């Protein structure tokens, strides 16, 4: 029977799955593998190339051409028969080849699964193949891991996941351990982690509750496989044209044969040959090849833009599409947060624009359409240093493509600092001493670093209203001045204006200490100097 794992206590789940915090024994894992099967998605039977080739003949026009080929041979027009069958075969081969290429591309996508996972078995941590995960296993989740199965979280240390592969939302989701109401929707089950999603921050532990086709990803895969393929508008129209041509050819052939036999008194065989010749002449032999060629060109053009079309006629259907309705913003975006605007008090209501997109650390800083050197402005230089240091994400280049290991929002800040020319060497010269970590309740994060002059500099980032509440001064044109109530109201108004443009905003502040504070906790987060606001967006 199905269980509402998200509404159950951890103790009830352990009892239901007959497991413990020490995990399962190897013998029990083997028994459960026999019961539940391997943790993998069952694929629908793949179509062979021959199947794809024969499928091209499920078309009325093609069938008419095949009949025309047979009739041409009967009346002795062998050359016509050869030409028609050549056109048919070329058209079928081209269509099958394009669909086969798409199937190969999809096969490459299917391999994007978690190869291994860390579990606790018999009280010992170990790495195992994700295929061997079973219900009742205890998962250990750390930043960078791809979740191998659906699981209920029972331990969370600021555990955040990217669930865009399941929900379409690019914003990270912070996980909790408390039970939730039974009627909680899938996207709001914050105490669950799902197969195929990625840990971007923190760490935690979870009890596996579903594997393979029983996971939410498995249910989606099953639904997709069970969708009945219907003919596209183009296929329906070509079938209709084929039927009309068949009726017209047959009708004209019968009329001509009847007139010749009954009116002109030609012999029946002669009139039959004339009627067949007329029918063959009326069939547009090149039409299937022309249609297939046009669709293949469209399919190739889409493939170059990473849009995979499995069935050739579907190209025409997409070509007729004028409006696409998508459930969530993240569905139609890259999933790569990018900083677009920076607010500094110095420039009033005029923003610094940042060019570039995605995680590639290339772009310019502009104000009023003119490029500026961001490191020449003291408050902007400090803000960018805060983006670099008050950050747990890592920016890496893998196979020629820049990727972020960690939270996408922190990744965007790391990219911003790199665009300004702040390097790994600069980051290393400000070693982190301690931190007051981020939490969803605090809505801020503070890190302490040893500066080059031996002092301690602290950077804070977080929700603008929260950071402002911890500041007593503000830097304007390189000078530190008192932060007034009017300043706070103006900054919050700017924050609302940026948010109305679909920007996600983070504020930055800093403070210098002569030495490391005795207690590094919330008590040190007072008397900071406000620097500015960074606005980012997930580009389409």
Number of C-alpha atoms within 10 A of each C-alpha: 2 4 11 12 20 25 18 16 15 19 12 11 22 16 11 12 14 12 19 19 19 15 23 23 15 11 9 15 19 13 12 18 17 11 10 16 17 18 23 19 19 13 11 11 7 9 11 11 16 11 11 19 19 12 13 19 16 11 15 19 24 26 14 19 23 17 13 23 22 15 19 21 14 13 13 11 14 15 11 16 21 14 13 21 18 12 18 24 16 15 23 21 17 18 23 23 16 21 22 20 17 20 20 12 16 14 12 9 10 11 9 9 17 18 12 17 21 22 26 21 21 14 14 11 15 13 12 14 13 22 21 19 29 28 22 26 27 29 27 21 26 20 19 17 21 23 25 31 33 24 27 29 27 21 19 18 15 17 23 26 27 25 22 19 17 17 15 18 20 23 19 19 21 20 23 21 19 15 19 18 11 13 10 13 9 12 12 11 21 21 22 23 26 24 23 23 23 25 27 27 26 20 19 22 23 25 30 25 24 24 28 23 21 18 22 19 21 20 14 14 16 17 11 11 14 10 8 8 7 8 12 16 14 15 18 14 12 18 18 14 14 21 15 12 19 18 12 14 20 16 14 16 22 17 13 16 24 18 14 19 17 11 9 10 11 14 12 14 11 12 20 19 18 17 23 21 17 16 21 23 13 14 17 14 20 14 16 20 19 13 14 21 17 14 20 20 14 16 24 17 12 14 15 9 8 10 12 18 22 18 18 25 20 17 21 17 13 11 9 9 8 6 6 7 6 10 11 13 14 20 17 16 16 14 22 20 25 28 28 23 22 23 23 23 20 14 12 11 14 15 21 24 19 22 16 17 21 21 24 19 19 16 15 18 21 17 15 10 9 10 13 14 13 21 16 10 15 16 26 23 19 21 29 26 23 25 25 25 26 24 20 15 23 14 19 14 11 9 7 7 9 14 18 22 18 23 24 24 24 21 26 28 28 28 30 30 21 21 21 20 16 19 12 10 8 13 14 10 12 18 15 18 13 16 17 18 14 16 14 8 6 13 16 21 21 26 22 26 24 20 15 11 6 12 13 21 22 26 27 30 25 21 18 23 16 15 23 25 14 17 21 15 21 26 23 19 14 16 10 14 13 14 16 12 9 9 14 17 12 15 22 15 13 18 23 13 13 21 14 10 10 12 20 22 21 24 24 28 29 25 19 18 15 9 11 17 13 7 8 15 13 12 9 17 21 13 15 23 26 31 29 24 27 27 24 23 22 25 17 13
